[in-house]
């Protein structure tokens, strides 16, 4: 990895606002590049192949995995997701920071293979608001929403594995905090911060 660039790994439960925050951060900072993940799931409305995800068949996904083309891969709600190692390395070589928007399973794999990465976990302000966000975005069936809610608490229990944690209560404030991490400014989102830990425990109850 180029010493002037970093790999940022961002994870969150579904509905925590991770994608919105990442897009906001990238729009503010031209040195940041988003690594487009591979997935076997069906595209949602308005999603573009090669921009939001690389949508591939299970056979194609497994072929790439067997070729060791992925830096990480995971099964999330019955769909396969992965990150191209070649894509990440090319972005870093071009003197850009890389953002991976992946789940905690993938984050664990990336930390093992690239321990110098900077990992960030995004939390919703409450479980009740998380429920509302999943329902209001109207991209999943009720059955899938229930599955996501059931998995969310387990997902959130992994926040302590990350370098930083941000509570996405106010989008602009959360975006500023995320940018502060990217810019390496003093901030209070470290997972070792007692005040933050107290807030997180309330969310998880």
C-alpha positions in Angstrom: 0.0 0.0 0.0 1.2 3.5 -0.8 2.3 5.2 2.4 0.3 8.3 1.5 -3.0 6.5 1.0 -5.2 4.5 3.3 -7.9 1.8 3.1 -11.0 2.7 5.0 -13.4 -0.2 5.9 -16.9 1.0 6.8 -19.6 -1.4 8.2 -23.1 -1.1 9.6 -26.3 -2.9 10.0 -28.8 -2.4 7.2 -30.7 0.9 7.6 -28.0 2.7 9.6 -27.3 5.1 6.7 -23.9 3.8 5.8 -24.3 4.2 2.0 -25.7 7.8 2.3 -22.7 8.8 4.6 -20.2 7.2 2.3 -21.6 9.0 -0.8 -21.6 12.3 1.1 -17.9 11.8 2.2 -16.8 10.9 -1.3 -18.5 14.0 -2.8 -16.5 16.2 -0.4 -13.1 14.6 -1.0 -11.8 13.9 -4.5 -8.9 11.8 -3.1 -11.4 9.1 -1.9 -12.5 6.4 -4.3 -15.2 3.8 -3.7 -14.4 0.2 -4.3 -17.4 -1.4 -6.1 -18.4 -4.7 -4.6 -19.4 -7.9 -6.4 -22.8 -9.4 -5.5 -25.1 -12.2 -6.6 -28.2 -10.4 -5.4 -30.8 -8.9 -7.8 -30.3 -5.2 -8.5 -32.7 -2.8 -6.8 -34.5 -0.1 -8.6 -32.2 2.6 -10.0 -29.0 0.5 -9.2 -26.5 0.4 -12.0 -24.2 -2.5 -12.8 -20.6 -1.5 -12.4 -21.5 1.6 -10.4 -23.4 0.5 -7.4 -22.3 -3.2 -7.6 -21.0 -5.7 -10.1 -24.0 -8.0 -10.4 -22.8 -11.5 -11.2 -24.2 -15.0 -11.2 -23.3 -17.5 -8.5 -21.2 -19.4 -10.9 -19.2 -16.4 -11.9 -18.8 -15.3 -8.3 -17.5 -18.7 -7.3 -15.1 -18.7 -10.3 -13.6 -15.4 -9.2 -13.4 -16.6 -5.6 -11.6 -19.8 -6.6 -9.1 -17.7 -8.5 -8.5 -15.8 -5.2 -9.6 -12.6 -6.8 -11.3 -11.3 -3.7 -9.8 -9.6 -0.6 -12.9 -10.6 1.3 -16.3 -12.3 0.7 -19.4 -13.0 2.7 -22.9 -14.5 2.6 -25.4 -11.9 3.7 -29.1 -12.8 3.8 -28.5 -15.6 1.3 -26.7 -13.3 -1.2 -22.9 -13.4 -1.8 -20.8 -10.2 -1.6 -17.1 -9.6 -2.2 -14.4 -7.1 -2.9 -11.9 -7.3 -5.7 -8.3 -7.2 -4.5 -7.0 -6.0 -7.8 -9.4 -3.1 -7.8 -8.4 -2.0 -4.3 -4.7 -2.2 -5.1 -5.1 -0.2 -8.4 -6.9 2.6 -6.6 -4.2 2.8 -3.9 -1.4 2.8 -6.6 -3.2 5.7 -8.2 -2.6 7.7 -4.9 -6.3 7.6 -3.9 -7.7 6.5 -0.5 -10.1 3.5 -0.8 -13.4 3.0 0.9 -14.9 -0.4 1.3 -18.5 -0.5 2.3 -18.8 -4.1 3.6 -20.4 -6.1 6.5 -18.5 -7.0 9.7 -17.7 -10.5 8.3 -15.8 -9.0 5.4 -14.2 -6.4 7.7 -12.7 -9.2 9.8 -11.1 -10.7 6.7 -9.7 -7.4 5.5 -8.2 -6.6 8.9 -6.4 -10.0 8.7 -5.0 -9.5 5.2 -4.5 -5.7 5.4 -4.1 -4.9 9.2 -3.1 -1.3 8.4 -6.6 -0.5 7.3 -8.8 2.0 9.2 -12.1 0.5 10.3 -15.3 2.4 11.1 -18.7 1.1 12.3 -21.9 3.1 11.8 -24.7 2.7 14.3 -28.3 4.0 14.2 -29.4 6.2 17.2 -31.9 3.5 18.3 -33.3 0.1 17.3 -36.7 1.8 16.9 -35.4 4.3 14.3 -33.6 1.5 12.5 -36.9 -0.3 12.1 -38.5 2.8 10.7 -35.6 3.4 8.2 -35.9 -0.1 6.8 -39.6 0.1 6.4 -39.6 3.6 4.9 -36.9 2.9 2.2 -39.4 0.4 0.7 -36.7 -1.6 -1.1 -37.4 -5.0 0.6 -40.3 -7.2 1.4 -41.7 -7.4 4.9 -40.1 -10.8 5.3 -36.7 -9.5 4.4 -37.1 -6.5 6.7 -37.9 -8.8 9.6 -34.8 -10.9 8.8 -32.6 -7.7 8.6 -34.0 -6.5 12.0 -33.3 -9.9 13.6 -29.7 -9.8 12.3 -29.1 -6.1 13.1 -28.6 -6.7 16.8 -25.9 -9.3 16.1 -24.3 -7.0 13.6 -24.2 -4.2 16.1 -22.6 -6.3 18.7 -19.4 -6.3 16.6 -18.9 -2.5 16.9 -16.0 -3.0 19.4 -13.9 -4.7 16.8 -13.5 -1.4 14.8 -11.2 1.5 15.3 -14.0 4.1 15.3 -17.7 4.1 15.8 -20.2 6.8 14.6 -23.8 7.1 15.7 -25.8 8.3 12.7 -28.5 10.4 14.5 -27.9 13.6 12.5 -26.7 13.0 8.9 -24.6 16.2 8.7 -23.0 15.7 12.1 -22.2 12.1 11.3 -20.7 13.1 7.9 -18.5 15.7 9.6 -17.3 13.1 12.1 -16.6 10.6 9.3 -14.7 13.2 7.4 -12.6 14.0 10.6 -11.5 10.4 10.7 -10.5 10.6 7.0 -8.6 13.8 7.5 -7.0 12.4 10.6 -8.2 15.2 12.8 -8.8 15.0 16.6 -12.3 13.5 17.1 -14.2 11.6 19.8 -15.5 8.6 17.8 -12.8 6.2 18.9 -14.3 3.0 20.2 -12.2 3.5 23.4 -14.0 6.7 24.3 -16.1 6.2 27.5 -18.8 8.7 26.6 -19.4 7.0 23.3 -19.4 3.5 24.9 -22.2 4.7 27.2 -24.3 5.9 24.3 -23.7 2.6 22.4 -24.8 0.5 25.3 -28.1 2.3 25.4 -28.7 1.6 21.7 -28.0 -2.1 22.2 -30.3 -2.7 25.1 
